[in-house]
Amino acid sequence: MAFNQTIRLLSCFRISIFEKKLKLMVDIDKIQNSIKEEMERFEPFFRSSMQTKVPLLNIIMNYILRRKGKQMRPMFVFLSAKMLKEPVT
């Protein structure tokens, strides 16, 4: 395979991966929007439960809280409750 053909193929592959990631992001946004109200009520509760009297630990916890990965478990709980039509309080 010629160099130019390889570059063209790789470019198409990268675009295809980007399109799939973009579609996934849109799908995730739709899912998150369905529990937006619950997550907005949960966030302050979660943040307050992570506060300590140790300043260094608070700095570390703030760093962790800014990363949204810690919200996956609560998202699954809220989504499961909605799926089962249970009220979330």
C-alpha positions as CSV (number, residue, x, y, z in Angstrom):
1,M,0.0,0.0,0.0
2,A,1.4,3.4,-1.0
3,F,2.1,6.0,1.7
4,N,-0.6,8.4,0.5
5,Q,-3.2,5.6,0.5
6,T,-2.2,4.7,4.0
7,I,-2.5,8.3,5.2
8,R,-5.9,8.6,3.5
9,L,-7.1,5.4,5.1
10,L,-5.9,6.5,8.6
11,S,-7.6,9.8,8.1
12,C,-10.9,8.1,7.3
13,F,-10.5,5.8,10.3
14,R,-9.8,8.8,12.6
15,I,-12.9,10.6,11.3
16,S,-15.0,7.4,11.8
17,I,-13.8,7.1,15.4
18,F,-14.5,10.8,16.0
19,E,-18.0,10.5,14.6
20,K,-18.7,7.4,16.9
21,K,-17.4,9.3,19.9
22,L,-19.5,12.3,19.0
23,K,-22.6,10.2,18.7
24,L,-21.8,8.5,22.0
25,M,-21.4,12.0,23.7
26,V,-24.8,13.0,22.3
27,D,-26.4,9.8,23.6
28,I,-24.8,10.3,27.0
29,D,-26.1,13.9,27.0
30,K,-29.6,12.6,26.4
31,I,-29.3,10.2,29.3
32,Q,-27.9,12.8,31.6
33,N,-30.6,15.2,30.7
34,S,-33.3,12.7,31.8
35,I,-31.9,12.9,35.4
36,K,-30.6,16.4,35.4
37,E,-32.9,17.6,38.2
38,E,-31.9,14.7,40.5
39,M,-28.2,15.2,39.8
40,E,-28.6,19.0,40.6
41,R,-30.2,18.1,43.9
42,F,-27.6,15.4,44.7
43,E,-24.5,17.5,43.9
44,P,-24.7,19.9,47.0
45,F,-25.4,17.0,49.3
46,F,-22.4,15.0,47.9
47,R,-20.1,18.0,48.1
48,S,-21.1,18.8,51.7
49,S,-20.6,15.1,52.7
50,M,-17.0,15.3,51.4
51,Q,-16.0,18.3,53.6
52,T,-13.5,17.7,56.3
53,K,-11.6,19.7,59.0
54,V,-8.3,18.9,57.2
55,P,-7.5,21.7,54.7
56,L,-5.2,19.5,52.6
57,L,-7.8,16.7,52.4
58,N,-10.4,19.3,51.3
59,I,-8.1,20.4,48.4
60,I,-7.7,16.8,47.3
61,M,-11.4,16.2,47.6
62,N,-12.2,19.3,45.5
63,Y,-9.9,18.0,42.8
64,I,-11.6,14.6,42.9
65,L,-15.1,16.2,42.8
66,R,-14.3,18.3,39.8
67,R,-13.7,15.2,37.8
68,K,-17.2,14.0,36.9
69,G,-16.3,10.3,37.0
70,K,-17.4,10.2,40.6
71,Q,-21.0,10.9,39.4
72,M,-21.4,7.7,37.5
73,R,-22.7,5.6,40.4
74,P,-25.3,8.2,41.5
75,M,-26.3,8.5,37.8
76,F,-26.9,4.7,37.7
77,V,-29.0,4.9,40.9
78,F,-31.2,7.7,39.5
79,L,-31.5,6.0,36.1
80,S,-32.5,2.7,37.8
81,A,-35.0,4.4,40.0
82,K,-36.6,6.1,36.9
83,M,-36.6,2.9,35.0
84,L,-38.5,1.2,37.9
85,K,-40.6,4.3,38.3
86,E,-39.6,4.8,41.9
87,P,-39.6,8.4,43.3
88,V,-36.1,9.7,44.2
89,T,-35.9,11.8,47.3
